[in-house]
Amino acid sequence: NSSGVVDQGTGSSIVNTIVWSNGAPAIAGVSTSVRYSLIEGGYPGMGNRSGDPGFFFPDFRDLRLTAGSPAIDAGSNPDVP
């Protein structure tokens, strides 16, 4: 990707998401709510984390998580449809 997430004032909600390697800033917008997500550079919100997500081979689009990934078991189960 070449850009992050930009909220145009509509009140975006991001949950259980990895936003990584999109350029700076990872998320922009005053109405954005982010929870239980791994955000490059960090972002305020309940359960959020930062740090390398530990993808297997991101250059080859293999985005499975390696055993030491900070994203493993870090989401919110009640927020999964």
N, C-alpha and C positions, 0 to 999 in steps of 0.2 A: 504494500500500500504506500501511498505517498502523502496521506494526510490522516489526521486523527479524527475524533468525533467532535463535531461543532454543533452546538445547540443554538438555533436561531430565535430563541425566546419562546419556544413552544412547550417547554417543560419536559425534557427528555428524561427517561429513567433507564439506567443501565444496571443489570443485575447478573451475577454469575458469568462474567465476561472477561476475556483477556484482551487488553489493548496494548500491543507491543510492536515496536519497530515501524511506527507510522510517521515519524518526524515529530517535531515539537510545535505546539504543545500536544500531548496525547489527547486531552479533552479540553475543550474551550466552551464557555457559555455559563452564564450565571444561573440558569434554571435547570442545570443538569444535576440529577440525583444519581449517585453511584454507590452501590452496596455489593459486598461480597465479590469483588472483582480484583484482578491483578492488573494494575495500571503502571506502565513505564513512567518512572519519575514520581510515582505516588499520586494519590488523590484522596481528599477527605471523605469519610463515610464509613458506616458500620461494616466491619469485616474486610475492608479493603487491604490489599497487600501491594508491595512493589518488589522488584527484583526480576532477574531473568527467569522466564517461565520454564526453561529447560526443554524446549522442543527437541525431538530426535534429530531431524535433518531439515531445518527450516528452508535451506537453499533449494531443497528438492520438494518442498511443500508437504513434508511429513511432519505434521504438527501434533503428533502424539506426545504425551508428556513423559519425560524420563523419571526414574524412581525418586530422585531428589527434588522434584519440582515443588516450589512453594504454592502452586495452584491445586495440588492434589488434596482432596477432602477439605477444600477451603470455601466451597460455595454454600448456598442456602437451599436445602432441600425443599422447604415449603414454597420457595419461589419458582420451582420447576413445574411447568404445567402437566 
